[in-house]
Amino acid sequence: MIVRDLQKAVAADLEALFKNDFFKTPEAAPEEEWPDWLKELPQPVPEWHTHRMAAPKAYEQFLPLKTMDNGSIDPEAEDPFPYIIVRADKGGIEGPADAHKADVILFIGIFDDDPINQGHRAVLEMIERIQMHYQETPLLMGQFVCQDPFEWALQDEESYPYYFGACQLTFAMQAPRAKWSDLT
């Protein structure tokens, strides 16, 4: 199905877009991994300075289940921040000569335990980068075209140190069609 290909293409495209952008993870970095400037700060260094950094990972449809070494589900494990969930939401074909349109919702999750409580800025930056990226290069893999409208939202409730946002993209693509000979 072509929508599965779209979902994979968007996930790969977003990982490439953000491959050089690093955000905090909930996991603390051991002191030997700290950059030199951090080691030179007066000790003890506030905990919110010492997290591992990672580029956002894109997941199709849902986050992976958190499991323990024995394979059982671990309800205490952290989600894999930072992340982008690429969710195929809905789609359809309006008429026999129309393109297939599919809505894709991107859910963004960021961890930022800085006490200034402004992690939403990183979420907004990611949303803006995504919007600019698909405005500048709307054609994806030569077969998917990102179209207007572009819509976004931020979370309504306080959830420090976790911040969330979402944006919706609409893609047009060739619709699968039955051959006339198959219909007669």
ABEGO torsion letter per residue (X at the ends): XAAAAAAAAAAAAAAAAAAABBBBBABBBBAAABBAAAAABBOBBBAAAABBBBBBBBBBGBBBBBBBAAGBBBAABBBBOBBBBBBBABBEBABAABBBBBBBBBBBBBBBABAAGAAAAAAAAAAAAAAAAAAABABBGGABBBBOBBBBBBBABBAOABBBBBBBBBBBBBBBBBBAAAAX
